Amino acid sequence: MAQHLSGPASLQGQVALITGGAGGMGRAIAQAFHGAGATVIATDRAEHEDVGDGIHYRQYDVTSRPATDRLVDGIVAEYGKVDILVLCAGIIARTPLADSSDDEWDAILSVNVRGVVNPTRKLFPLMCAQGFGKILAAGSIAAKNGGVASGPAYVASKAAVHGMMRWIAKAGAPHGVYANTLAPGPVETAMWANVTGQAAPSANGTVPLGRYGNAQDIAQAALFLCSPASNWITGTSLDISGGMWMD
Ligand SMILES: NC(=O)c1ccc[n+]([C@@H]2O[C@H](COP(=O)([O-])OP(=O)(O)OC[C@H]3O[C@@H](n4cnc5c(N)ncnc54)[C@H](O)[C@@H]3O)[C@@H](O)[C@H]2O)c1
């Protein structure tokens, strides 16, 4: 693929599918990718969402394999292909281990792990066959540091995502298919507010760069990892945490 590494990242001519696309990060990523020239299909649980001008929206529950087949088959029929898959659907709980229920583990693993497996399993062979694909999953700093405001089910689910993307990176590399993971620290979205009860808590000296993240911070990193500017990067977990985690 021809590359122009000066100027803003371009996704011109590419089709991007985003899960959790009505959430804080997913919505910002959808808008950034649309701005970079991609055809963007954002998906989320609700029947209708306005995710931004020019961005297509589909209702999609990531935990359902039949729904995955319907969604991807429909997109391929309409747009011809999917070049980029961004996996942002996720839920969180902060229940300590001894108090955590089977239902909570099932719910978190279902959305955060099965919800990454379903669309990836469906699209990976299609991307391999077309000789190109970029897959980017929302992991978490929690997979590395044991959690900031999260319980063990969430931490375990995100560790699984990082591992799964490394498997995809190895299997996909000979076919031009990339897989990377974002490892964000605390980002001010609905999820952060839900778990902490605070919309914008003070970073309280815990973040070297002095503030928590916002959705734009994540969208710019996602744009880099899904654009030709990162064409020698696969299997990485990008720390995006204001310096809270460094490896
Ligand atoms: N906000 C943070 O501090 C933070 C930090 C690290 C990682 N993350 C991860 O980043 C991703 C995006 O988080 P966010 O902060 O934008 O949260 P968010 O709550 O704003 O967005 C998550 C989206 O996932 C959707 N979703 C949940 N279950 C779903 C299902 N079954 N099917 C389809 N969609 C479903 C929700 O409706 C929501 O729109 C998540 O995977 C999260 O775990 C968040």
The ligand as a Tripos MOL2 file, in Angstrom:
@<TRIPOS>MOLECULE
LIG
   44    48     1     0     0
SMALL
NO_CHARGES

@<TRIPOS>ATOM
      1 N1        -13.0640    4.6750   30.3390 N.am      1 LIG1
      2 C1        -11.9600    4.1320   30.8210 C.2       1 LIG1
      3 O1        -11.3780    4.6220   31.7930 O.2       1 LIG1
      4 C2        -11.3550    2.9130   30.1520 C.ar      1 LIG1
      5 C3        -10.0330    2.6030   30.4400 C.ar      1 LIG1
      6 C4         -9.4550    1.4920   29.8250 C.ar      1 LIG1
      7 C5        -10.1910    0.7280   28.9380 C.ar      1 LIG1
      8 N2        -11.4790    1.0720   28.6690 N.ar      1 LIG1
      9 C6        -12.2000    0.2270   27.6950 C.3       1 LIG1
     10 O2        -12.4650    0.9810   26.5310 O.3       1 LIG1
     11 C7        -13.6710    0.5340   25.9080 C.3       1 LIG1
     12 C8        -14.5970    1.7090   25.6890 C.3       1 LIG1
     13 O3        -14.9190    2.2600   26.9520 O.3       1 LIG1
     14 P1        -15.5930    3.6830   27.1550 P.3       1 LIG1
     15 O4        -14.8090    4.3620   28.2060 O.co2     1 LIG1
     16 O5        -15.8220    4.3340   25.8480 O.co2     1 LIG1
     17 O6        -16.9530    3.2250   27.8220 O.3       1 LIG1
     18 P2        -18.4740    3.5360   27.4510 P.3       1 LIG1
     19 O7        -19.2790    2.9290   28.5390 O.co2     1 LIG1
     20 O8        -18.6450    4.9780   27.1620 O.co2     1 LIG1
     21 O9        -18.6720    2.7270   26.0940 O.3       1 LIG1
     22 C9        -18.8060    1.3200   26.0590 C.3       1 LIG1
     23 C10       -19.8760    1.0110   25.0330 C.3       1 LIG1
     24 O10       -20.0150   -0.4200   24.9390 O.3       1 LIG1
     25 C11       -21.3750   -0.6750   24.6820 C.3       1 LIG1
     26 N3        -21.7290   -2.0670   25.0050 N.ar      1 LIG1
     27 C12       -21.7830   -2.6540   26.2250 C.ar      1 LIG1
     28 N4        -22.2480   -3.9060   26.1020 N.ar      1 LIG1
     29 C13       -22.4750   -4.1200   24.7790 C.ar      1 LIG1
     30 C14       -22.9560   -5.2100   24.0180 C.ar      1 LIG1
     31 N5        -23.3370   -6.3790   24.6120 N.pl3     1 LIG1
     32 N6        -23.0590   -5.0810   22.6750 N.ar      1 LIG1
     33 C15       -22.7060   -3.9220   22.0790 C.ar      1 LIG1
     34 N7        -22.2540   -2.8420   22.7390 N.ar      1 LIG1
     35 C16       -22.1450   -2.9450   24.0710 C.ar      1 LIG1
     36 C17       -22.1140    0.3250   25.5790 C.3       1 LIG1
     37 O11       -23.4580    0.5040   25.1810 O.3       1 LIG1
     38 C18       -21.2520    1.5650   25.4340 C.3       1 LIG1
     39 O12       -21.7390    2.4350   24.4210 O.3       1 LIG1
     40 C19       -14.2400   -0.5300   26.8360 C.3       1 LIG1
     41 O13       -13.8790   -1.8070   26.3570 O.3       1 LIG1
     42 C20       -13.5480   -0.2600   28.1540 C.3       1 LIG1
     43 O14       -13.4510   -1.4260   28.9460 O.3       1 LIG1
     44 C21       -12.0770    2.1360   29.2520 C.ar      1 LIG1
@<TRIPOS>BOND
     1     1     2 1
     2     2     3 2
     3     2     4 1
     4     4     5 ar
     5     4    44 ar
     6     5     6 ar
     7     6     7 ar
     8     7     8 ar
     9     8     9 1
    10     8    44 ar
    11     9    10 1
    12     9    42 1
    13    10    11 1
    14    11    12 1
    15    11    40 1
    16    12    13 1
    17    13    14 1
    18    14    15 2
    19    14    16 1
    20    14    17 1
    21    17    18 1
    22    18    19 2
    23    18    20 1
    24    18    21 1
    25    21    22 1
    26    22    23 1
    27    23    24 1
    28    23    38 1
    29    24    25 1
    30    25    26 1
    31    25    36 1
    32    26    27 ar
    33    26    35 ar
    34    27    28 ar
    35    28    29 ar
    36    29    30 ar
    37    29    35 ar
    38    30    31 1
    39    30    32 ar
    40    32    33 ar
    41    33    34 ar
    42    34    35 ar
    43    36    37 1
    44    36    38 1
    45    38    39 1
    46    40    41 1
    47    40    42 1
    48    42    43 1
@<TRIPOS>SUBSTRUCTURE
     1 LIG1         1 GROUP 0 **** ****
